Amino acid sequence: MDITLHASFLPHDDPEASLAFYRDTLGFEVRKDVGYGGMRWITVGPVGMPATSLVLTPPAADPGVTDDERRMITEMMAKGTYAGLLLATDDLDGVFAKLQGAESAEVVQEPTEQPYGVRDCAFRDPSGNLIRIQEVR
């Protein structure tokens, strides 16, 4: 089998704040920015990796989600328990320093050597999503 990760979805509740975080703070490039029905989908990805994308999507976009479910999703996003993303870098300290200085990133954990063999840190994006960044060794 030849399977790769093409795109993954992450909810956002503020497209401008999400765009600023992923484009300006993390340095991802914007690949698509689509509005429809008062909602906005923004596709971003790491520079030089066109085959891997992250689609920032409004949580209300799925017509099968009830109003109660939307409220629950919004609450879980605010607590950082709805969705997450795991990124990797060979310069964890440099990335941490940049993110620590950004208004749009909330520090959850400073760079830490984990007992399971990785060194990583964690932030929340402007929508509350947990972003963990591991150091590539």
For each residue, the residues with C-beta under 8 A, 3 or more apart:
1:
2:
3:
4: 51 52
5: 8 52
6: 51 52 53
7: 43 52 53 54 55
8: 5 53 54 55 85
9: 54 55 57
10: 54 55 56 57 83 85 125 127 129
11: 56 57 58 59 73 77 82 83 127 129
12: 15 17 18 42 56 57 58 59 125 126 127 129
13: 58 59 74 77 127
14: 17 18 126 127
15: 12 18 19 40 42 56 58
16: 19 20
17: 12 14 20 21 104 126 127
18: 12 14 15 21 22 42 56 125 126 127
19: 15 16 22 23 24 30 33 42 44 56
20: 16 17 23 24 25 104 126
21: 17 18 24 25 26 102 104 105 125 126
22: 18 19 25 26 28 42 44 54 56 125
23: 19 20 26 27 28 29 30 44
24: 19 20 21 27
25: 20 21 22 98 99 102 104 105
26: 21 22 23 87 99
27: 23 24 46 47
28: 22 23 44 45 46 47 54
29: 23 44 45 46 47
30: 19 23 33 42 43 44
31: 43 44 45 50 53
32: 41 42 43
33: 19 30 40 41 42 43
34: 40 41 42 43
35: 38 39 40 41
36: 39 41
37:
38: 35
39: 35 36 58 60 61
40: 15 33 34 35 58
41: 32 33 34 35 36 55 56 57 58 61
42: 12 15 18 19 22 30 32 33 34 55 56
43: 7 30 31 32 33 34 53 54 55 56
44: 19 22 23 28 29 30 31 53 54 56
45: 28 29 31 49 50 52 53 54
46: 27 28 29 49 52
47: 27 28 29
48:
49: 45 46 52
50: 31 45
51: 4 6
52: 4 5 6 7 45 46 49
53: 6 7 8 31 43 44 45
54: 7 8 9 10 22 28 43 44 45 85
55: 7 8 9 10 41 42 43
56: 10 11 12 15 18 19 22 41 42 43 44
57: 9 10 11 12 41 61
58: 11 12 13 15 39 40 41 61
59: 11 12 13 62 65 70 73 74 77
60: 39 65 70
61: 39 41 57 58
62: 59 65
63:
64:
65: 59 60 62 69 70 73
66: 69 70
67: 70 71
68: 71 72
69: 65 66 72 73
70: 59 60 65 66 67 73 74
71: 67 68 74 75
72: 68 69 75 76
73: 11 59 65 69 70 76 77 82
74: 13 59 70 71 77 78
75: 71 72 78 79
76: 72 73 79 81 82
77: 11 13 59 73 74 80 82 83 127 128 129
78: 74 75 128
79: 75 76 82 128
80: 77 84 108 124 128 129 130
81: 76 130
82: 11 73 76 77 79 128 129
83: 10 11 77 129 130
84: 80 129 130 131 132
85: 8 10 54 129 130 131 132
86: 132 133 134
87: 26 131 132 133 134
88: 133 134 135 136
89: 92 94 95 133 134 135 136
90: 135 136
91: 94 95
92: 89 95 96 111 119 120 121 133 134 135
93: 96 97 111
94: 89 91 97 98
95: 89 91 92 98 99 121 133
96: 92 93 99 100 110 111 121 133
97: 93 94 100 101
98: 25 94 95 101 102
99: 25 26 95 96 102 105 107 121 123 133
100: 96 97 105 107
101: 97 98
102: 21 25 98 99 105
103:
104: 17 20 21 25 125 126
105: 21 25 99 100 102 123 124 125 131
106: 123 124
107: 99 100 110 121 122 123
108: 80 121 122 123 124 130
109: 112 120 121 122
110: 96 107 121
111: 92 93 96 119 120 121 135
112: 109 119 120 121
113: 119
114: 117 118 119 120
115:
116:
117: 114
118: 114 134 135
119: 92 111 112 113 114 134 135 137
120: 92 109 111 112 114 132 133 134 135
121: 92 95 96 99 107 108 109 110 111 112 132 133
122: 107 108 109 130 131 132 133
123: 99 105 106 107 108 130 131 133
124: 80 105 106 108 128 129 130 131
125: 10 12 18 21 22 104 105 128 129 131
126: 12 14 17 18 20 21 104
127: 10 11 12 13 14 17 18 77
128: 77 78 79 80 82 124 125
129: 10 11 12 77 80 82 83 84 85 124 125
130: 80 81 83 84 85 108 122 123 124
131: 84 85 87 105 122 123 124 125
132: 84 85 86 87 120 121 122
133: 86 87 88 89 92 95 96 99 120 121 122 123
134: 86 87 88 89 92 118 119 120
135: 88 89 90 92 111 118 119 120
136: 88 89 90
137: 119
